[in-house]
Amino acid sequence: MSIEPASPPEADLESRFDLWRGRAGFLLAPLVFLALWFAPLDLPAPAHRLAAILASVAILWVAESIPMPVTALVAAAVCVLAEVAPAKKVFAPFAEQLMFLFIGSFILARAIFLHGLDKRFAYGVMSLSIVGTSPLRILFAYGAVTAFISAWISNTATTAMMFAIGLSLIRFFDSRPGGCPPAYATVLLLMTSFSASIGGLATPIGTPPNAIGLGFIRNQLQVDIPFFDWMLLGVPIVIVLYLFLFAYLAWFGARGTGPIAGGDLLIREQAQSLGPWTAGQRSTVFAFGLTIALWILPGVVALLFGETSPAYKSLRDMLPEAVPAILGAGLLFLLPGNRSGKVLTWDDAAQIDWGVVLLYGGGFALGELSRETGLAAAIGHGLTSWLPEAGPWGLVIAAAVVAVLVSEATSNTAAANIVIPVVIPLAQSAGVDPLEPALAATFAASLGFMLPVSTPCNAIVYGSGRIPLTRMIRYGLLLDLAGIAVVVLLVRTLTPLIR
């Protein structure tokens, strides 16, 4: 039985919604810009002008009327034209060291993808004898591999790769007597998308909102969270949330499903078809392993000798996250490989997602201008007057809930750029330590699970035709609620470990 991707009945409705959403952005953005530009706001002139620019940018990001990186770049240019700040100050965040963390880690991820290391790892784990033919163990291993890979490379690329493996399993299952139960096919594909989004929370490079949050926290709160320290918080969140995801997907879709006879042989055959290790794969593993070692080295030294030790302070200054990323990426052009004699060519590296890099730079520039012009403080004071006395728990919960809601309507990256700069001054105005609300908003910005438009990961698996929209909404809502609870509880509990 063929299960070529089909267009679900809801696809046309979704396309029309996207079309009208884009048109609404073209209409609303200039109207809101003009309304705020001429409104009698009690703000300094630069902050007043920036308020009009920010509001229109937020609308265009949510509506995706034009590509979001273009919106970010144009907004920075408009800030110069509107005399919010001089060009040197407006464009300075585009040279922020975290920009180079993005570039280096994206190039490393490109090498992993081009040389098939992600597939080799995925098939290697799933072909273990402990996995066997059990649908439950296959579902667990499949999701765990997806989450692990997504901690290091793009969750969209991870989903696309694992989606192909998932479809192969479903096709094989369909060829057996009785076929693949629709419920199991649905949860296997949802596991692809959901676990990829969850896995990205584990490391600063796992998903763009993590680095965006780190940037705002570092520059607005003067709090530096090294790579290893982030993992002390991110990894427990991933583990708890993944175990919850597996438990409820197994309950709803895998109970009573018999063994997938021959499934283990299929996976082993796919693993063997990858052939022996190539020079490019070995070199990529070396470069990536060295990069990870340099990322976590300061944290290990801090654990052994304390954060006040000269060794830790020296390593922290010498090895900010961008430096190992660039060094590791540079090795890919020196080490032997099977692409013109090296691991990567520049043409290969140039295929990274430059749009995310530019979107981060533009969003971070707007956030910095909000702080420097006093607009962020004014927003914080204004929101504080509307909200009841919430305290730390209330603000952490509010930050997570708002970030999830925004991420359902737009991309996770845009949600982080919109919510985090608002949460920080809000907490400061309320007299609450802003680090925990900022971290909660950062993690929660990656939790949009309900709709195909929430993230490219959801869109990829929804296009299979195997996932009814109502089921994605129902399962996604459950995971959103669990995600908010896990993020809030662990951020409140574990943040003291990374101070």
Sequence and secondary structure as in RCSB ss.txt:
>XXXX:A:sequence
MSIEPASPPEADLESRFDLWRGRAGFLLAPLVFLALWFAPLDLPAPAHRLAAILASVAILWVAESIPMPVTALVA
AAVCVLAEVAPAKKVFAPFAEQLMFLFIGSFILARAIFLHGLDKRFAYGVMSLSIVGTSPLRILFAYGAVTAFIS
AWISNTATTAMMFAIGLSLIRFFDSRPGGCPPAYATVLLLMTSFSASIGGLATPIGTPPNAIGLGFIRNQLQVDI
PFFDWMLLGVPIVIVLYLFLFAYLAWFGARGTGPIAGGDLLIREQAQSLGPWTAGQRSTVFAFGLTIALWILPGV
VALLFGETSPAYKSLRDMLPEAVPAILGAGLLFLLPGNRSGKVLTWDDAAQIDWGVVLLYGGGFALGELSRETGL
AAAIGHGLTSWLPEAGPWGLVIAAAVVAVLVSEATSNTAAANIVIPVVIPLAQSAGVDPLEPALAATFAASLGFM
LPVSTPCNAIVYGSGRIPLTRMIRYGLLLDLAGIAVVVLLVRTLTPLIR
>XXXX:A:secstr
        THHHHHHHHHHHHHHHHHHHHHHHHHHHHHS  SS HHHHHHHHHHHHHHHHHHHTSS HHHHHHHH
HHHHHHTTSS HHHHHGGGG HHHHHHHHHHHHHHHHHHTTHHHHHHHHHHTSTTTTT HHHHHHHHHHHHHHHH
TTS HHHHHHHHHHHHHHHHHHHHTSTT   HHHHHHHHHHHHHHHHHHTTSSTTSSHHHHHHHHHHHHHH    
 HHHHHHHHHHHHHHHHHHHHHHHHHHHTTT    TTHHHHHHHHHHHT S  HHHHHHHHHHHHHHHHHHHHHH
HHHHH TTSHHHHHHHHH  THHHHHHHHHHTTTSEEEETTES  HHHHTTS HHHHHHHHHHHHHHHHHHHHTH
HHHHHHHHHHHS   HHHHHHHHHHHHHHHHHHHS HHHHHHHHHHHHHHHHHHTTS SHHHHHHHHHHTT   S
SGGG HHHHHHHTTS S HHHHHHHHHHHHHHHHHHHHHHHHHHGGGG 
